[in-house]
């Protein structure tokens, strides 16, 4: 049985879980917003991710080792080490069916 599910770490894990759900709103893995009103089995439901997996030596209930994540992101990450979203190279999205040169970023332009 996992340490964050039993024993002395259970109460600390639950306290920190509630704190994270109230204070964070961005997935620590993909960087996109998390809707905390969604419930499982929705793949975008919020979950608490261990940055360093407990099986790899991460602390089971430390606030420094926990982060908010989408259920899908957390499942894909599994027990791999965390990679910060800012360190990943992101491609520019093409909206529409034609890739035209843009003189201005019209996506953020508010009328």
N, C-alpha and C positions, 0 to 999 in steps of 0.2 A: 504494500500500500504506500502511496506517495506521502511525503512528510507534510505537504500543504493541505492534505485532506484529513489527517489524523494528528493526534498528539498535541503538543504545546504550540505548534505553528498554526493550527487551525484558526484560532481566535484572531491572531495577528494577521493572517492572510485575509480573513473575512473583513476585518477593519480596513485594511489597506485596499482591498477590492472595492469597497463602498466609496472610499476616499477618491480612488482613481476614476470611478464612474461619475462622480460629481464634479471633478475638477478638470478632467481631460476630455477632449472632443475630437482628437485626430488619431488615426491609426499609427502606431509606432513603427509599423513595418512598411506600409505602402505610402503613408503620408496623406491619405484622403480622409475627409470627415467621417465620423462614425455616428450613426443614429442610435442613441441609447434606448430609444423606445421600441426597437425591434426585438423580437424574442426568438429563441431557437425554435424550430430548425432553420430559420432564415439564414442563408450563408453570409449575410452582411450584419448579423447580430453581433453586439459587442461581446468580447471575451477579454480575459486578463491573460496576458502572455508573459512568460518568464523570459527575460532577455537572454540570460544564460540558463539553459535547461537545468532542472534539478538533477537529472541524471548525469550531467556534465560538471556538477559541482556548484551550481548556482544556489543561492540562498532561497529556500522555499517561501519565505514570507516577507523578505526585506522590500521596502518601498523602492529602493534603488534598483531592484532586480525585476520589478513588475511594470508593465505598460499596457495601455489600452490597445486592442487590435480587433480587426474584423475576424469572425470565425474562420472564413476562408483563408485569409492571410496567415492566421495562426496555424491552421492545419497544414498549409503549404510549407511554412517555415519549419515545422516539426521540432526537432531538437538541434537544428543547425544554429550556428552562432549568428548573432544579430548583425545586420548591415544597415547602417543609417541611410534613409532615403535620399539625403542631400549628397551622399557620395555616389549614388547611382546616376548614370547618364540617362536623362529623359529625352525622348524624341518629341519634336514639335508636332502636335496633332494637326492633321489636315481636315478641315471641315468642308464638306461639299464633295463634288465629284471631280473638281478641277483643281490642280495645284498651280495657282497663279502667283506671280510675285506680289508681295504686299508692301505698300508704302507706309502702312500703319497697322497696328495690331487691333483690328476691328472687333475682336472678341471682347476686349475690355472697354470699348468705347460705349459710353452711356449717352443716350439721346435725351 
